Amino acid sequence: MLIQYSDYVKNILNQVIQNQIPKLPSIADVILDRVAKGGKFRIFASGHSHIITEEMMKQTGGFQFPQPYNPEDLFGHPLKSGYIERNAEFGEVFYRAMGLEKGDVLWLISNSGTNGVVVELAKLSQENDIYLVAQTNMNQTLKVTARHPSKKKMYEYANAVIDNCGNDGDAAFETVGQKRQGPTSNIIGTFIFQALNVCFAAILESSGCREEDLHNGNYLEKKQINIQQIQYHLDAYIKRYFDVFDEVVKKELTNIEQAASCSVQSILENKRNFMFGMAHDHSLVEEIHARAGTIMCNKSMVMQNTEIQFYESVEKAHMYASIAKYGEAVLYSVEPQENDTFFLVSQSASELALVRMIQVLKEKGCKVILHTNKKAAQALNSTVLNDVDVLMDNHGPSTQLMLNVGDYAVGYPATSIGCFINQCYIISMTKQLYEHGIDMPTRISINTDKGFAYTENLNRKYFNDTLI
């Protein structure tokens, strides 16, 4: 089944490469021009799409000029963002909070593109000469009911539309018991943003500019757009991405199934299954928490690292991860018990908090799954790779970045590939539970017409016994 899912994902990736990636050079050109003229490049998403926004928040291989906005209003209980994002009035609140002005760029991300907040933001952008890029799922947005007073969808106000080419409902891959799982929007969305970074790097490189030249007047004087050069680097990025993807499919599916087996065994034994991500990798935990396609299990406790909030500070996240005692503090809150399973995500597997967590967990007889970049972890002399029960490797390069564009190192694959790995884990877990006679319900997107009420009922039934 995981082979079929990998083919499913690659088919969508290929649609995006053929029909959407060619739009990026001209969009990147507009963004760089507007930033060079004093404008802002803002990025906003709500719900699980904020994972894509975080891909541009001081991420490895990224740039400083993007200004993502992740308001605290859209986090907390899984239904909280669902209520707020449907309220058009919050669109104006967020618009003002972002300080958007004429000449700025706003990149809006919404799979459904129909909720009040994103449509209001899109409408205000059109009215105020803000260049709007709408990243959405056209297969879904064309089918769902308009929820904004204008009766329009987000894409209808946009200067440019990027379609993630997903299927209706996002989680649309059929698994056991006719369940629909394996959402692709974040796999694709983070892949697209890394391609956008390639375009930025290629344009700056061909212009003989550094990022600081966007702010000192040099860029507009020196700008050179070489479409062939941009395409050359995009082709290199795409090839290397698929090299990594194919390596994961070739070598990691057995490990993924073993990881799922650890979690399933804990559930069958009335034990618990936790998930935790270090620093930026918390987004890979959120990819399979309270998300379309995930399973509801009252013996599974999903742990969001609420103390590490990127909409507050990336620096804070890394500072916490660097303190060994923080690992102990996190575990103190859940009191690990023998044969509980912990699914941990860290690209380097070397943060002091993570190392201490694994030490404590093994002392208590817990099972540990580690999702990491093995080459990067080895380069940093990680001491825990041999201490875990199952290791899942994303097969990224030791530097975490796949290519050089002149002096720029870009192309971070770990989030997109990591979303794929984690979706495989959930699909395998669902299948194994099903084979043990446990037919757990799966979530559907709250932004389909029936999804909100359906999900609210599942939350009432299951979340009383779930730590969130």
HELIX and SHEET records of a PDB file:
HELIX    1   1 LEU A    2  ASN A   19  1                                  18    
HELIX    2   2 ILE A   21  LYS A   23  5                                   3    
HELIX    3   3 LEU A   24  ALA A   36  1                                  13    
HELIX    4   4 GLY A   47  SER A   49  5                                   3    
HELIX    5   5 HIS A   50  GLU A   54  1                                   5    
HELIX    6   6 GLU A   72  LEU A   74  5                                   3    
HELIX    7   7 LYS A   80  GLU A   85  1                                   6    
HELIX    8   8 GLU A   89  ALA A   97  1                                   9    
HELIX    9   9 GLY A  116  GLU A  127  1                                  12    
HELIX   10  10 MET A  138  THR A  141  1                                   4    
HELIX   11  11 MET A  154  TYR A  157  5                                   4    
HELIX   12  12 VAL A  176  GLN A  178  5                                   3    
HELIX   13  13 SER A  185  SER A  206  1                                  22    
HELIX   14  14 GLU A  211  LEU A  214  5                                   4    
HELIX   15  15 ASN A  218  LYS A  222  1                                   5    
HELIX   16  16 ILE A  227  LYS A  251  1                                  25    
HELIX   17  17 LEU A  253  LEU A  268  1                                  16    
HELIX   18  18 ALA A  279  ASP A  281  5                                   3    
HELIX   19  19 HIS A  282  GLU A  286  1                                   5    
HELIX   20  20 VAL A  314  ALA A  321  1                                   8    
HELIX   21  21 ALA A  324  TYR A  332  1                                   9    
HELIX   22  22 LEU A  352  GLU A  363  1                                  12    
HELIX   23  23 LYS A  374  ALA A  379  1                                   6    
HELIX   24  24 ALA A  414  GLU A  435  1                                  22    
HELIX   25  25 GLY A  451  TYR A  462  1                                  12    
HELIX   26  26 PHE A  463  ASP A  465  5                                   3    
SHEET    1   A 5 PRO A  66  TYR A  69  0                                        
SHEET    2   A 5 PHE A  41  ALA A  45  1                                        
SHEET    3   A 5 VAL A 105  ILE A 109  1                                        
SHEET    4   A 5 TYR A 131  THR A 136  1                                        
SHEET    5   A 5 ALA A 160  ASP A 163  1                                        
SHEET    1   B 2 PHE A 173  GLU A 174  0                                        
SHEET    2   B 2 ARG A 180  GLN A 181 -1                                        
SHEET    1   C 4 ASN A 273  GLY A 277  0                                        
SHEET    2   C 4 THR A 341  VAL A 345  1                                        
SHEET    3   C 4 LYS A 367  THR A 372  1                                        
SHEET    4   C 4 VAL A 390  ASP A 393  1                                        
SHEET    1   D 2 LEU A 403  VAL A 405  0                                        
SHEET    2   D 2 TYR A 408  VAL A 410 -1                                        
END                                                                             
